[in-house]
């Protein structure tokens, strides 16, 4: 009987698929990220397949500890920068991800951040709660409507710049058409779908940064994209611009971002990912002009369940002698 390790608790769909295939399933005893030595110790017990989180670092030494008999590391995420692909390929171990299933959900969240930043939703909510609960003698709390209170910016009719026009970037652009926005994008390759269906224009990065009112990041984390948005790039943006990051934290130099937000170099930022998760850059939490979320881009019951099912189906395929449907290191064959 094949043995599968799930490094921490997932929606039940994963276990259901694996048990239906006749596999023995072990789930991390504690619902938390495993430390590296804990992960290595667990893998040395001998598992044929592993479903791991994006937060689990699967480096060469971890892969060495797991194989043999491990045949697959199935990432419970669309990203896979946490896995040493070369090491896995050298060991002829499959690496898979969960693409497509979280596209629309993550695009929805990017738009949640756009709207929250533009209209100062979180700041306004915090203000009203504070003003209504002060309880000081003679204090009447919020005084009602004021013409200059919590002024935000319009979204409709503005320019949206999308950096990385893959699946998620495309869906973010599609949603922008309902707001009658001008759409520009920067990507290594042209995206004819966004150009034809959404009248988007492909531009260089400098042009996008200078012309966009909202900049939304949708690139994978690679050596080339790390800190692609730093002090220089933030300095190119409009002082009224908003930066949105639902991609990967290290794409943005957070130290430079805190400086830009603190000095009013840009208007606001909306973040769902961070450079050194789960740690946040010093000074970020104190800023009113940033909306910070705890990496919930795909966090709906429907999407997380579908991700769990997809990760498990990748494992079932690999351990049944087939090529997994969402194979990343395509050099490895069944």
ABEGO torsion letter per residue (X at the ends): XBBBBBABBBBAAAAAAAAAAGBBBBBBABBBBBBAAAAAAAAAAGBABBBBBAABBBBAAAAAAAOOABABBBBBBABAAABBAAAAAAAGBBBBBBBGAAAAAAAAAAAAAAAAAAAGAAAAAAAAAAAAAAGBBGBAEBAEBBAABGBBBBABGBBBBBBGBBAAAAAAAAAAAAAGBBBBBBBABBBAAAAAAAGBBBBBAAAAAAABABBBBABBBBAAABGABBAAAAAABBAABBBBBABBAAABBAAAAAAAAAAGABABBBBABBABOABBBBGAAABAABBBBBGAAABBAAAAAAAAAAAAAAAAAAAAGBBBAABABAABBX
